[in-house]
Amino acid sequence: MANEKIKQIVSTAVPLNVDNVDTDQIIPARFLKATTREGFGDNLFRDWRYDSNNEKVTSFPLNNPLYSGKILVAGKNFGCGSSREHAAWAVKDYGFAAVISSMFADIFKNNALNTALLPVQVSELFLDLLFNAIDKNPATEISIDLEKQQITVNGVSETFPISGYKKECLMNGYDDVDYLISLKEKIVEFEQKRV
């Protein structure tokens, strides 16, 4: 299944300045009944976005009209807890193209990459800079350049790590199968040389 190509993301952001957000907070277990990726965004951070009467919690950033955009800026250790891939699906299905944090749980990070959701790991200093910039001006735009592996806000930049394989997949809109198909000619050539 081909994905949308990601080369550059320029957007405002929604701040979630909370550390150790686990996958059950991202998408509570009671919503894991679907077998496709669609619809999980409706319940992203469900127990934080809504109170016990199913009313929106106005103080929660995703419910605050000041904040919008394709980027979620989250506290340290985002996506810890269980290995459910539904957490990455929910973030992507809600409309986010990237999540920025100073640390990701490895399984969440891999699930995000497999879902074409870009996890951008920055230093704690740069993460503080992002939160401060958004706090001062919610209309602040963040630029993420995947090719250069660089993130920029208010003229300040930092590079971020990503596996070369996943970078190529994201930039070309490949999932793992698409990547193998893209190598078809090289595979055929290799096989012909072996005969």
C-alpha positions as CSV (number, residue, x, y, z in Angstrom):
1,M,0.0,0.0,0.0
2,A,1.7,3.2,-1.2
3,N,1.9,6.2,1.1
4,E,1.9,9.9,0.6
5,K,5.5,11.1,-0.2
6,I,7.1,13.1,2.6
7,K,9.9,15.5,1.7
8,Q,9.1,18.7,3.7
9,I,6.5,19.5,6.3
10,V,5.8,23.2,7.1
11,S,3.1,23.7,9.6
12,T,1.9,25.2,12.8
13,A,1.9,22.7,15.7
14,V,-0.2,21.4,18.6
15,P,1.8,21.3,21.9
16,L,1.4,18.4,24.3
17,N,3.9,19.3,27.0
18,V,3.6,16.0,28.9
19,D,6.4,13.5,29.5
20,N,5.9,9.7,29.3
21,V,2.7,9.7,27.2
22,D,2.0,6.0,26.9
23,T,0.1,4.2,24.1
24,D,-3.0,3.6,26.3
25,Q,-3.2,7.4,26.8
26,I,-2.7,7.9,23.0
27,I,-5.5,5.4,22.1
28,P,-7.3,3.6,25.0
29,A,-7.5,-0.2,24.8
30,R,-11.3,-0.1,24.6
31,F,-11.1,1.4,21.1
32,L,-8.8,-1.3,19.6
33,K,-11.6,-3.3,18.0
34,A,-11.2,-2.2,14.4
35,T,-9.2,-4.2,11.9
36,T,-8.3,-1.3,9.6
37,R,-6.3,1.9,10.3
38,E,-9.2,4.3,9.7
39,G,-11.2,5.9,12.5
40,F,-8.7,5.8,15.3
41,G,-8.1,9.5,15.1
42,D,-11.6,10.1,16.5
43,N,-10.4,8.6,19.8
44,L,-6.9,10.0,19.9
45,F,-6.2,11.0,23.6
46,R,-9.8,10.2,24.2
47,D,-9.7,10.2,28.0
48,W,-7.8,13.6,28.0
49,R,-9.9,15.2,25.3
50,Y,-13.3,14.3,26.8
51,D,-14.7,14.2,30.4
52,S,-16.9,11.5,31.9
53,N,-20.0,13.2,30.4
54,N,-18.4,13.0,26.9
55,E,-17.9,16.8,26.8
56,K,-14.7,18.2,25.4
57,V,-12.1,19.3,27.9
58,T,-11.5,22.9,26.7
59,S,-8.1,23.1,28.4
60,F,-6.7,20.1,26.4
61,P,-4.5,21.4,23.6
62,L,-6.3,19.4,20.8
63,N,-9.5,21.1,21.9
64,N,-8.0,24.6,22.0
65,P,-8.8,26.6,18.9
66,L,-5.5,28.4,19.3
67,Y,-3.6,25.3,18.2
68,S,-3.8,23.5,14.9
69,G,-1.5,22.0,12.3
70,K,0.1,18.8,11.0
71,I,2.7,18.6,13.7
72,L,2.3,17.3,17.3
73,V,5.1,18.5,19.7
74,A,5.2,16.2,22.6
75,G,7.1,15.8,25.8
76,K,10.0,13.3,26.4
77,N,9.4,9.5,26.1
78,F,6.4,9.7,23.8
79,G,4.8,6.4,22.9
80,C,6.0,4.3,25.8
81,G,4.0,1.4,27.2
82,S,2.5,-1.4,25.2
83,S,3.5,-2.1,21.6
84,R,0.1,-1.4,19.9
85,E,0.6,0.0,16.4
86,H,-2.9,1.6,16.8
87,A,-1.2,4.4,18.7
88,A,0.7,5.5,15.6
89,W,-2.4,4.9,13.5
90,A,-4.5,7.2,15.7
91,V,-2.0,10.1,15.6
92,K,-1.8,9.8,11.8
93,D,-5.5,9.3,11.3
94,Y,-6.2,12.5,13.4
95,G,-4.3,14.4,10.7
96,F,-0.7,14.7,12.1
97,A,2.1,14.2,9.6
98,A,4.9,14.4,12.2
99,V,5.5,14.0,16.0
100,I,8.4,15.9,17.6
101,S,9.8,14.8,20.9
102,S,13.2,14.5,22.7
103,M,12.7,10.8,23.0
104,F,10.5,8.1,21.6
105,A,9.8,4.6,22.7
106,D,11.5,2.4,20.1
107,I,8.4,0.4,19.2
108,F,6.2,3.5,18.8
109,K,8.9,5.1,16.6
110,N,9.0,2.0,14.3
111,N,5.2,1.8,14.2
112,A,5.1,5.5,13.3
113,L,7.6,5.1,10.4
114,N,5.6,2.1,9.1
115,T,2.5,4.3,9.1
116,A,4.2,7.2,7.3
117,L,4.1,9.3,10.4
118,L,7.5,11.1,10.8
119,P,8.9,10.9,14.3
120,V,11.4,13.7,14.7
121,Q,13.7,13.3,17.7
122,V,15.3,16.6,18.9
123,S,17.5,17.6,21.8
124,E,15.7,18.6,25.1
125,L,17.0,22.1,24.5
126,F,15.4,22.3,21.1
127,L,12.2,20.8,22.4
128,D,12.0,23.5,25.0
129,L,12.6,26.1,22.3
130,L,9.7,24.7,20.3
131,F,7.3,24.7,23.3
132,N,8.4,28.3,24.1
133,A,7.9,29.5,20.5
134,I,4.4,27.9,20.3
135,D,3.5,29.3,23.8
136,K,4.5,32.8,22.7
137,N,2.8,32.6,19.3
138,P,0.5,29.6,18.4
139,A,0.8,30.6,14.7
140,T,4.5,29.8,14.7
141,E,5.5,27.6,11.8
142,I,7.9,24.7,12.1
143,S,9.7,23.4,9.0
144,I,10.8,19.8,8.8
145,D,13.1,19.0,5.8
146,L,13.4,15.2,5.6
147,E,16.0,15.2,2.9
148,K,18.4,17.4,4.9
149,Q,17.1,15.8,8.2
150,Q,16.7,19.3,9.6
151,I,14.0,21.0,11.7
152,T,13.8,24.8,11.9
153,V,11.7,27.2,14.0
154,N,12.2,31.0,14.1
155,G,15.5,30.7,12.2
156,V,17.0,28.1,14.6
157,S,17.8,24.7,13.2
158,E,18.8,21.3,14.4
159,T,19.4,18.0,12.6
160,F,17.6,14.8,13.5
161,P,18.4,11.1,13.0
162,I,16.5,8.6,10.8
163,S,17.4,5.3,9.3
164,G,18.4,5.7,5.7
165,Y,16.0,2.9,4.6
166,K,13.0,4.5,6.3
167,K,14.0,7.9,5.0
168,E,14.0,6.6,1.4
169,C,10.6,4.9,2.0
170,L,9.0,8.1,3.3
171,M,10.5,10.3,0.6
172,N,9.2,8.0,-2.1
173,G,5.9,7.0,-0.5
174,Y,6.9,3.4,-0.2
175,D,5.8,0.8,2.3
176,D,8.1,-2.2,2.7
177,V,6.6,-4.0,-0.3
178,D,6.8,-1.0,-2.5
179,Y,10.4,-0.6,-1.7
180,L,11.1,-4.2,-2.8
181,I,9.2,-3.6,-6.0
182,S,11.3,-0.6,-6.6
183,L,14.4,-2.8,-6.6
184,K,12.9,-5.3,-9.2
185,E,15.4,-4.4,-12.0
186,K,18.3,-4.8,-9.6
187,I,17.0,-8.1,-8.3
188,V,16.5,-9.4,-11.8
189,E,20.0,-8.3,-12.8
190,F,21.5,-9.9,-9.8
191,E,19.7,-13.2,-10.4
192,Q,20.8,-13.2,-14.1
193,K,24.4,-12.8,-13.0
194,R,24.1,-15.8,-10.7
195,V,22.9,-18.2,-13.5
